[in-house]
Amino acid sequence: MFDPSADPYAFIKRALLMVALVALLGLVVRPLFVPPSFGHYGDFRGDHLDELRTRVPVHGDGEICAGCHDANAATKAQGGHAAVPCETCHFQPYVLEGDRPDGHPQKVTPPHTRRGA
């Protein structure tokens, strides 16, 4: 039953030991998952900037859009958006990747694309 000679703070010692083990485990394991360049230029992987610089930018042009959207292209050419590329607001991956095998363009639009612009 109750032993008055037992250490009354043993449960606190066990809890502190568990916290110390979890902290030590975090200090040992975290470097295995976090790349070395993380945090060099902010809260992201610094090597990613170099990877982005090696990519070749690929863009469509207004002629590709005008092939299917004649009326919109004519209106755009006369308005204030004449110098703005269509893909600034209307990103369509098929412009970059080609049409589907059945000849219809892909209808994939990222959720962050502006609508009605």
GILIN-V684771 format. One record per residue. RES is the residue in one small letter. PHI is phi in whole degrees, -180 to 180 (999 if undefined). OMEGA is omega in whole degrees, 0 to 359 (none if undefined). Layout:
BEGIN
[[RES | PHI | OMEGA] [RES | PHI | OMEGA]]
END
This chain:
BEGIN
[[m | 999 | 183] [f | -80 | 179] [d | -112 | 182] [p | -65 | 180] [s | -84 | 179] [a | -70 | 181] [d | -70 | 182] [p | -72 | 181] [y | -110 | 181] [a | -62 | 180] [f | -66 | 178] [i | -71 | 177] [k | -62 | 178] [r | -65 | 179] [a | -65 | 178] [l | -66 | 177] [l | -64 | 178] [m | -64 | 178] [v | -63 | 179] [a | -65 | 178] [l | -66 | 178] [v | -66 | 178] [a | -64 | 178] [l | -64 | 177] [l | -62 | 177] [g | -63 | 179] [l | -69 | 181] [v | -84 | 187] [v | -83 | 185] [r | -56 | 180] [p | -62 | 178] [l | -71 | 184] [f | -108 | 182] [v | -100 | 181] [p | -64 | 182] [p | -63 | 183] [s | -86 | 180] [f | -66 | 176] [g | 93 | 180] [h | -66 | 183] [y | -122 | 183] [g | 130 | 185] [d | -90 | 176] [f | -156 | 184] [r | -78 | 183] [g | -64 | 179] [d | -66 | 181] [h | -63 | 178] [l | -63 | 178] [d | -66 | 177] [e | -64 | 178] [l | -66 | 180] [r | -67 | 181] [t | -82 | 179] [r | -73 | 176] [v | -91 | 180] [p | -67 | 180] [v | -125 | 181] [h | -135 | 172] [g | -84 | 175] [d | -140 | 183] [g | -63 | 180] [e | -66 | 178] [i | -64 | 180] [c | -68 | 183] [a | -66 | 178] [g | -59 | 180] [c | -112 | 186] [h | -120 | 183] [d | -59 | 183] [a | -64 | 180] [n | -65 | 180] [a | -65 | 179] [a | -66 | 179] [t | -65 | 181] [k | -65 | 182] [a | -63 | 181] [q | -91 | 186] [g | -95 | 182] [g | -74 | 180] [h | -97 | 184] [a | -60 | 183] [a | -91 | 183] [v | -93 | 178] [p | -63 | 182] [c | -57 | 186] [e | -72 | 174] [t | -60 | 180] [c | -110 | 187] [h | -120 | 179] [f | -74 | 177] [q | -130 | 183] [p | -59 | 182] [y | -67 | 176] [v | -64 | 182] [l | -89 | 189] [e | -107 | 181] [g | 96 | 181] [d | -76 | 176] [r | -69 | 181] [p | -60 | 181] [d | -82 | 176] [g | 93 | 179] [h | -88 | 179] [p | -69 | 176] [q | -68 | 178] [k | -114 | 180] [v | -113 | 179] [t | -130 | 178] [p | -60 | 182] [p | -64 | 182] [h | -87 | 182] [t | -68 | 178] [r | -70 | 180] [r | -111 | 175] [g | 76 | 181] [a | -87 | none]]
END
